[in-house]
Amino acid sequence: MSALNQDESRHRLLALGEAFTPSAPIADQELFAGRNHELFSVIEAMQSAGQHAVIYGERGVGKTSLARVAMRVAARQSGILAVRVNCDGNDTYATLWQKVLDEMLIRAAESPSEESEWLNAAVQECGALFATHDLSPSTIRLGLRKFAQRTPVALFFDEFNEIADSTAIGLLANTIKALSDHIEPITLCPVGVADDLDALLEGHLSAVRAIVQIKMPRMTRDELEDIGTRGLKRLEMTIAEDALPLVRVIPRGLPQYAHLLAQEGARQALLGDRDDITRSDVMGGLEVGLSKLDRSLRRAYEQATYSPRKTRLKEVLLACAVAKLGDMGDFSPSDVRAPYSRIIKEEVDIDRFNPQLTTLATTRDILVREGEERRWRYRFRDPLMEPYVLLHGLQAGTISPEDFPH
């Protein structure tokens, strides 16, 4: 550990937002930890004519970051024209393609003059074709060729699960099929929250053959640690050996929280004019970090755990957040028993907290319950709630890092 002067501390404080991005997807490959297999799969699909990719998984696992980094790598290595559009609940098949053309115009405005010239011309020709013909998968294929004749194209449809128009989803699946059948150098890549590919494409999977399925799992603890060490290396900072486990364990495999803990820990150290992050720095940054999180998480937590009587809902939910998870992020009541016993400092049977589990999964709607009586499996409805509950428990002093499963 070494002391910093105020100018050095100020300079590194200003760089915190570049080294760690808890509130935004990553676009810099140097800061993109892990996910090498998934990244290679997306890039390989973009480089293969007639092939497409779908990225899916839980909320918060880094799907958008994967898409953004893949776009930059493919553009740099293969000259692929890659753009990303955000879908929403009002989108139709037509509005999706208007968004694509709008993004192409933005790209043209940011490009050197020669590239800008042909991009603008392609947008005009494509737009005219879309305006004068029935907007079908065939028309889209012909329009996109205005761009693909010059360079391979990759189009990412982020937040794809937000699309409410089932007709638009079916037409996009058929567009993927049409592009694949004609072996066009055009890759479509829907990105969204889903348990499986069929859920994302709403039963239209049979229409798609040449599609690479890329499921984003939660990050391993080593990958989460890599997030911290990469960002700190850019800041020329280090982290104490007893502080690093907090970054590895608390996020529960979700990169946003690894960024948050590392960033706030670094901030605390720099405010003390130090370049080494201690465990106290990370713990001290929790209160600041919680205040920056999505307000909807705070509201959902308060609504789920409020009771005028002593119902132990907070303690049971905290035990759920500490419980050892299955492959699908799920857990059983027996997985909750040991952490709940530690939290209330009393050895208990499942019957003591089963009513609270039922309440949290039914009337409070913060957990999802699946299976059948005496074989229930639970999971958090919003995966981002898990680390939030852990952080809340740490801040309140209800648990300590030693209570986490290792």
C-alpha positions as CSV (number, residue, x, y, z in Angstrom):
1,M,0.0,0.0,0.0
2,S,1.2,3.5,-0.8
3,A,0.0,7.0,-0.2
4,L,-1.2,9.2,-3.0
5,N,-1.1,12.9,-3.3
6,Q,-4.4,14.7,-3.8
7,D,-3.8,15.2,-7.6
8,E,-3.1,11.5,-8.1
9,S,-6.3,10.6,-6.2
10,R,-8.4,13.1,-8.1
11,H,-7.1,11.8,-11.4
12,R,-8.0,8.2,-10.5
13,L,-11.4,9.2,-9.1
14,L,-12.2,10.8,-12.5
15,A,-11.2,7.5,-14.2
16,L,-13.4,5.3,-12.1
17,G,-16.3,5.6,-14.5
18,E,-14.1,4.2,-17.3
19,A,-12.6,1.3,-15.3
20,F,-16.0,0.1,-13.8
21,T,-19.4,0.4,-15.4
22,P,-22.1,-0.9,-13.0
23,S,-24.8,1.1,-14.7
24,A,-24.0,0.5,-18.4
25,P,-22.9,-2.4,-20.6
26,I,-19.2,-2.8,-21.4
27,A,-17.9,-2.0,-24.9
28,D,-14.2,-2.2,-24.2
29,Q,-12.7,-5.6,-24.8
30,E,-9.9,-5.0,-22.3
31,L,-12.4,-4.7,-19.5
32,F,-14.6,-7.6,-20.7
33,A,-13.8,-10.4,-18.3
34,G,-14.4,-14.0,-19.2
35,R,-17.0,-15.1,-21.7
36,N,-14.4,-16.1,-24.2
37,H,-16.4,-19.1,-25.5
38,E,-19.6,-17.0,-25.9
39,L,-17.6,-14.2,-27.5
40,F,-16.0,-16.5,-30.0
41,S,-19.4,-18.1,-30.9
42,V,-21.0,-14.8,-31.7
43,I,-18.0,-13.6,-33.8
44,E,-17.8,-16.9,-35.7
45,A,-21.5,-16.6,-36.6
46,M,-21.0,-13.1,-37.9
47,Q,-18.1,-14.3,-40.0
48,S,-20.1,-17.2,-41.5
49,A,-22.5,-16.3,-44.4
50,G,-26.0,-17.6,-43.8
51,Q,-25.4,-18.2,-40.1
52,H,-27.2,-16.4,-37.2
53,A,-27.0,-16.2,-33.5
54,V,-29.3,-15.7,-30.5
55,I,-28.0,-14.6,-27.1
56,Y,-30.3,-15.3,-24.2
57,G,-30.2,-15.8,-20.5
58,E,-31.2,-14.2,-17.2
59,R,-31.4,-10.5,-16.6
60,G,-28.1,-8.9,-15.6
61,V,-25.7,-11.6,-16.8
62,G,-24.1,-9.4,-19.4
63,K,-25.8,-10.2,-22.7
64,T,-25.7,-6.6,-24.0
65,S,-22.0,-6.3,-23.1
66,L,-21.3,-9.5,-25.0
67,A,-23.1,-8.0,-28.1
68,R,-21.2,-4.7,-27.9
69,V,-17.8,-6.3,-27.5
70,A,-18.5,-8.8,-30.3
71,M,-19.5,-5.9,-32.6
72,R,-16.3,-4.0,-31.9
73,V,-14.1,-7.1,-32.4
74,A,-15.8,-8.1,-35.6
75,A,-15.7,-4.6,-37.0
76,R,-12.0,-4.3,-36.2
77,Q,-10.9,-7.8,-37.3
78,S,-13.3,-8.5,-40.3
79,G,-14.6,-5.1,-41.3
80,I,-18.2,-6.2,-40.5
81,L,-20.8,-3.5,-40.4
82,A,-22.5,-4.2,-37.1
83,V,-25.3,-2.1,-35.5
84,R,-27.5,-2.6,-32.5
85,V,-31.1,-1.5,-31.9
86,N,-33.1,-1.6,-28.7
87,C,-36.5,-3.2,-29.0
88,D,-39.6,-2.2,-26.9
89,G,-43.2,-3.2,-26.3
90,N,-44.5,-1.0,-29.1
91,D,-42.4,-2.4,-31.9
92,T,-43.8,-4.0,-35.0
93,Y,-41.9,-5.7,-37.8
94,A,-41.9,-2.3,-39.6
95,T,-40.6,-0.2,-36.7
96,L,-37.8,-2.7,-36.1
97,W,-36.4,-2.1,-39.6
98,Q,-36.9,1.6,-39.4
99,K,-34.7,1.5,-36.3
100,V,-32.1,-0.4,-38.2
101,L,-32.1,2.3,-41.0
102,D,-31.9,5.0,-38.3
103,E,-28.9,3.4,-36.8
104,M,-27.3,3.1,-40.2
105,L,-27.7,6.8,-40.7
106,I,-26.1,7.5,-37.4
107,R,-23.2,5.2,-38.4
108,A,-22.9,7.2,-41.7
109,A,-22.7,10.5,-39.9
110,E,-19.9,9.2,-37.7
111,S,-17.9,7.6,-40.6
112,P,-15.1,8.9,-42.8
113,S,-16.4,10.6,-46.0
114,E,-16.0,7.7,-48.4
115,E,-17.8,5.3,-46.1
116,S,-20.4,7.8,-45.2
117,E,-21.2,8.4,-48.8
118,W,-22.0,4.8,-49.7
119,L,-23.8,4.2,-46.4
120,N,-26.1,7.1,-47.0
121,A,-26.8,5.9,-50.5
122,A,-27.5,2.4,-49.3
123,V,-29.9,3.7,-46.6
124,Q,-31.8,5.7,-49.2
125,E,-32.1,2.8,-51.6
126,C,-33.1,0.4,-48.9
127,G,-35.6,2.8,-47.5
128,A,-37.2,3.4,-50.9
129,L,-37.5,-0.4,-51.4
130,F,-39.2,-0.8,-48.0
131,A,-41.6,2.1,-48.7
132,T,-42.8,0.8,-52.1
133,H,-43.0,-3.0,-51.4
134,D,-44.8,-5.2,-49.0
135,L,-42.5,-5.4,-45.9
136,S,-41.9,-9.2,-45.9
137,P,-38.8,-11.2,-45.2
138,S,-38.1,-11.3,-48.9
139,T,-38.2,-7.5,-49.1
140,I,-36.0,-7.2,-46.1
141,R,-33.4,-9.5,-47.6
142,L,-33.3,-7.6,-50.8
143,G,-33.0,-4.3,-48.9
144,L,-30.2,-5.4,-46.7
145,R,-28.2,-6.6,-49.7
146,K,-27.7,-2.8,-50.5
147,F,-25.3,-2.9,-47.5
148,A,-24.1,-6.5,-47.8
149,Q,-22.9,-6.0,-51.4
150,R,-20.2,-3.7,-49.9
151,T,-19.4,-5.5,-46.6
152,P,-20.8,-8.2,-44.3
153,V,-23.6,-7.0,-42.0
154,A,-24.5,-8.0,-38.4
155,L,-27.7,-6.6,-36.8
156,F,-28.3,-7.0,-33.1
157,F,-31.9,-6.7,-31.7
158,D,-31.4,-6.1,-28.0
159,E,-34.1,-6.5,-25.4
160,F,-35.9,-8.7,-27.9
161,N,-38.1,-10.2,-25.2
162,E,-39.8,-6.8,-24.8
163,I,-41.5,-7.2,-28.2
164,A,-45.2,-7.8,-27.6
165,D,-46.2,-8.3,-31.2
166,S,-46.1,-12.0,-31.9
167,T,-46.4,-11.4,-35.6
168,A,-43.2,-9.3,-35.6
169,I,-41.4,-12.2,-33.8
170,G,-42.6,-14.7,-36.3
171,L,-41.6,-12.5,-39.2
172,L,-38.2,-12.0,-37.8
173,A,-37.7,-15.7,-37.4
174,N,-38.8,-16.2,-41.0
175,T,-36.3,-13.4,-42.1
176,I,-33.5,-15.4,-40.4
177,K,-34.6,-18.4,-42.4
178,A,-34.7,-16.4,-45.7
179,L,-31.3,-15.0,-45.2
180,S,-29.9,-18.4,-44.3
181,D,-31.5,-20.1,-47.3
182,H,-29.9,-17.6,-49.6
183,I,-26.6,-17.7,-47.7
184,E,-26.5,-14.0,-47.5
185,P,-23.5,-12.3,-45.6
186,I,-26.0,-10.9,-43.1
187,T,-26.3,-12.0,-39.5
188,L,-29.3,-11.3,-37.3
189,C,-28.8,-11.7,-33.6
190,P,-31.8,-11.3,-31.2
191,V,-30.6,-10.7,-27.6
192,G,-33.0,-11.1,-24.7
193,V,-34.1,-12.5,-21.4
194,A,-35.3,-16.1,-21.7
195,D,-34.9,-19.5,-20.1
196,D,-34.3,-21.1,-23.5
197,L,-34.3,-20.2,-27.2
198,D,-37.8,-21.3,-27.9
199,A,-39.1,-19.0,-25.2
200,L,-37.4,-16.0,-26.8
201,L,-38.7,-16.8,-30.3
202,E,-42.2,-17.9,-29.0
203,G,-42.4,-21.2,-30.7
204,H,-40.9,-20.1,-34.1
205,L,-37.7,-22.1,-33.6
206,S,-38.8,-24.6,-36.2
207,A,-38.5,-21.9,-38.8
208,V,-34.8,-21.4,-38.0
209,R,-32.1,-23.9,-38.9
210,A,-28.7,-22.1,-39.1
211,I,-28.8,-20.5,-35.7
212,V,-26.1,-20.5,-33.0
213,Q,-27.7,-20.7,-29.6
214,I,-25.6,-18.8,-27.1
215,K,-26.9,-19.0,-23.5
216,M,-25.2,-16.6,-21.1
217,P,-24.7,-18.3,-17.8
218,R,-23.9,-16.5,-14.6
219,M,-20.2,-15.6,-14.3
220,T,-17.9,-17.8,-12.3
221,R,-16.2,-16.4,-9.2
222,D,-12.9,-16.3,-11.1
223,E,-14.6,-14.3,-13.9
224,L,-16.0,-11.9,-11.3
225,E,-12.6,-11.5,-9.7
226,D,-11.2,-10.8,-13.2
227,I,-13.6,-7.9,-13.5
228,G,-12.1,-6.3,-10.4
229,T,-8.5,-7.0,-11.2
230,R,-8.8,-5.7,-14.8
231,G,-10.4,-2.4,-13.7
232,L,-8.0,-1.9,-10.9
233,K,-5.0,-2.6,-13.2
234,R,-6.2,0.3,-15.4
235,L,-6.4,2.5,-12.3
236,E,-3.0,1.3,-11.1
237,M,-4.5,0.1,-7.8
238,T,-4.5,-3.1,-5.9
239,I,-6.9,-4.9,-3.6
240,A,-6.2,-6.6,-0.3
241,E,-6.4,-10.4,-0.1
242,D,-9.3,-10.4,2.4
243,A,-11.3,-7.9,0.3
244,L,-11.2,-9.8,-3.0
245,P,-13.6,-12.5,-1.8
246,L,-16.3,-9.9,-1.5
247,V,-16.1,-9.1,-5.2
248,R,-16.1,-12.9,-6.0
249,V,-19.0,-13.9,-3.8
250,I,-21.5,-11.1,-3.2
251,P,-22.5,-10.5,-6.9
252,R,-23.9,-14.1,-7.2
253,G,-22.5,-14.4,-10.7
254,L,-23.9,-11.0,-11.9
255,P,-21.3,-8.7,-13.4
256,Q,-23.1,-5.4,-12.5
257,Y,-22.5,-6.0,-8.8
258,A,-18.9,-6.9,-9.3
259,H,-18.4,-3.6,-11.0
260,L,-20.3,-1.8,-8.3
261,L,-18.3,-3.3,-5.4
262,A,-15.0,-2.8,-7.0
263,Q,-15.8,0.8,-8.0
264,E,-17.1,1.8,-4.6
265,G,-14.3,0.1,-2.8
266,A,-11.8,1.9,-5.1
267,R,-13.6,5.2,-4.4
268,Q,-13.3,4.8,-0.6
269,A,-9.6,4.1,-0.9
270,L,-9.0,7.1,-3.2
271,L,-10.9,9.4,-0.9
272,G,-8.4,8.3,1.7
273,D,-5.5,9.0,-0.8
274,R,-4.5,5.3,-0.9
275,D,-3.9,3.0,-3.9
276,D,-4.8,-0.3,-2.1
277,I,-8.4,-1.3,-1.4
278,T,-9.0,-2.8,2.0
279,R,-11.9,-4.9,3.1
280,S,-13.2,-1.9,5.1
281,D,-13.2,0.1,1.9
282,V,-15.5,-2.4,0.1
283,M,-17.7,-2.7,3.1
284,G,-17.8,1.1,3.5
285,G,-18.8,1.6,-0.1
286,L,-22.0,-0.6,0.4
287,E,-24.2,2.2,1.5
288,V,-23.2,4.4,-1.4
289,G,-23.5,1.5,-3.8
290,L,-27.0,0.6,-2.6
291,S,-28.2,4.2,-3.2
292,K,-27.1,4.0,-6.8
293,L,-29.0,0.8,-7.6
294,D,-32.2,0.6,-9.6
295,R,-34.9,2.1,-7.5
296,S,-37.3,-0.6,-8.6
297,L,-35.2,-3.1,-6.7
298,R,-35.5,-1.1,-3.5
299,R,-39.2,-0.7,-4.0
300,A,-39.8,-4.4,-4.7
301,Y,-37.7,-5.4,-1.7
302,E,-39.6,-3.0,0.7
303,Q,-43.0,-4.2,-0.6
304,A,-42.0,-7.9,-0.3
305,T,-40.7,-7.7,3.2
306,Y,-42.9,-5.1,4.9
307,S,-45.2,-6.3,7.7
308,P,-46.5,-4.5,10.7
309,R,-45.9,-7.7,12.7
310,K,-42.7,-9.7,13.2
311,T,-43.0,-12.1,10.4
312,R,-39.3,-12.8,9.6
313,L,-39.9,-12.2,5.9
314,K,-36.6,-10.2,5.7
315,E,-34.6,-12.9,7.4
316,V,-36.1,-15.7,5.2
317,L,-35.5,-13.7,2.0
318,L,-31.9,-13.1,3.1
319,A,-31.5,-16.8,3.7
320,C,-32.7,-17.4,0.2
321,A,-30.1,-15.0,-1.2
322,V,-27.4,-16.8,0.7
323,A,-28.6,-20.4,-0.2
324,K,-26.6,-22.6,-2.5
325,L,-28.0,-22.4,-6.0
326,G,-28.8,-25.1,-8.5
327,D,-27.8,-25.0,-12.2
328,M,-30.8,-22.8,-13.0
329,G,-30.4,-20.4,-10.1
330,D,-32.9,-22.3,-8.1
331,F,-32.9,-23.6,-4.5
332,S,-35.1,-25.9,-2.3
333,P,-36.4,-25.2,1.2
334,S,-33.7,-27.5,2.6
335,D,-31.0,-25.2,1.0
336,V,-32.5,-22.3,3.0
337,R,-32.6,-24.1,6.4
338,A,-28.9,-23.7,7.3
339,P,-28.5,-20.0,6.4
340,Y,-31.8,-19.1,8.0
341,S,-30.7,-20.9,11.2
342,R,-27.4,-18.9,11.2
343,I,-29.2,-15.6,10.6
344,I,-31.7,-16.0,13.5
345,K,-29.1,-17.8,15.6
346,E,-31.4,-20.8,16.3
347,E,-31.5,-24.2,14.8
348,V,-34.8,-24.6,13.0
349,D,-36.7,-27.1,10.8
350,I,-38.2,-26.2,7.4
351,D,-41.7,-25.9,8.9
352,R,-40.5,-22.8,10.7
353,F,-40.0,-20.8,7.6
354,N,-42.1,-22.6,4.9
355,P,-45.1,-20.2,5.4
356,Q,-42.8,-17.2,4.6
357,L,-41.5,-18.9,1.5
358,T,-45.0,-19.4,0.3
359,T,-45.8,-15.8,1.0
360,L,-42.8,-14.5,-0.8
361,A,-43.6,-16.6,-3.8
362,T,-47.4,-15.9,-3.9
363,T,-48.7,-12.7,-2.4
364,R,-45.4,-10.9,-2.3
365,D,-44.3,-12.2,-5.8
366,I,-40.6,-11.7,-5.3
367,L,-39.8,-15.4,-5.6
368,V,-41.0,-17.9,-8.3
369,R,-42.1,-21.3,-7.1
370,E,-42.0,-24.3,-9.4
371,G,-42.6,-28.1,-9.0
372,E,-45.2,-29.7,-6.7
373,E,-46.1,-30.0,-3.0
374,R,-43.1,-31.1,-0.9
375,R,-40.8,-30.8,-3.9
376,W,-41.0,-27.1,-4.5
377,R,-38.0,-25.3,-6.0
378,Y,-37.7,-21.5,-5.7
379,R,-35.8,-18.8,-7.5
380,F,-35.8,-15.0,-7.4
381,R,-38.1,-13.5,-10.0
382,D,-35.5,-10.9,-10.8
383,P,-32.0,-12.3,-10.5
384,L,-30.7,-8.8,-9.7
385,M,-32.6,-8.9,-6.5
386,E,-30.3,-11.6,-5.0
387,P,-27.2,-9.5,-4.6
388,Y,-29.3,-6.5,-3.6
389,V,-30.7,-8.6,-0.7
390,L,-27.2,-9.7,0.3
391,L,-25.9,-6.1,0.2
392,H,-28.9,-5.0,2.3
393,G,-28.2,-7.7,4.9
394,L,-24.5,-6.8,5.0
395,Q,-25.3,-3.1,5.5
396,A,-27.7,-3.9,8.3
397,G,-25.2,-6.2,10.0
398,T,-27.6,-9.2,9.8
399,I,-24.9,-11.3,8.0
400,S,-21.2,-11.1,7.4
401,P,-19.2,-12.3,4.4
402,E,-18.3,-15.4,6.3
403,D,-21.9,-16.5,6.1
404,F,-21.7,-16.9,2.3
405,P,-21.3,-20.3,0.7
406,H,-17.8,-20.9,-0.7
